[in-house]
């Protein structure tokens, strides 16, 4: 029952926040435009958070996703300026894939800690984004489809988000990579001795993160019709919070895509509500930070009880 309550808690918290905001700001919160705006914002952070879910389940961390988001957007927009939107989109996504692959290879080939590697690449990617155009944004006024386009009345970005959710859930549940991700996070040594190619699978996991960051970056560029070298600041905070709030353990071996989606929506609605209530973005950081601490504390207490019970 304890485990069931723990899994239900994020959803209950999301519903509570929605109800409170609906009561406080019914005229502005309970509108289709507002909900679509929240979903569009969630599509960017949610896609990155799905990638982070794989990493955290495997027992790792990726602090570079925010900076990677910026450099992918800058590369994609820069290519668009000479070859067009399709080539630019491919370039931005490819940049993310290669960046994630670089993280994975540094971690596995040199046996470095994910925290240290991604802390370094966080600075490196941000530096590349700033150097590319001397810190200036790249405008792409005609690149609007991913951010504003509709298919049968549904936003294209939300449909991409939904497709990523479905594919990620299928990978985690039905593929060897999904099973190995949980196995590596639960006990890396045991997974190795069971025949799991740990280094190969970890490289794939970080590459997937990069690929998803590249997709999210191009949606972000399309939403703002520009690539900003400062884009993605603090994104790693939001996505890690979303994954942990959704029930994943920072110790690895535990987490679900659906939990991450709930965590992403919770943070998005919380930020949206703070904006509608006139609460500053600086104060929002305090709230998000407190939520992370509470979520990690709940995770640690649950693990302690599990060990005490001998499960």
PyMOL commands that set and color helices and strands:
alter all, ss='L'
color gray80, all
select helices_A, chain A and resi 2-24+26-29+32-57+65-83+85-109+114-132+145-148+156-174+176-186+188-193+198-224+235-245+257-276+281-309
alter helices_A, ss='H'
color red, helices_A
select strands_A, chain A and resi 138-139+150-151+154-155+226-227
alter strands_A, ss='S'
color yellow, strands_A
deselect
rebuild
show_as cartoon
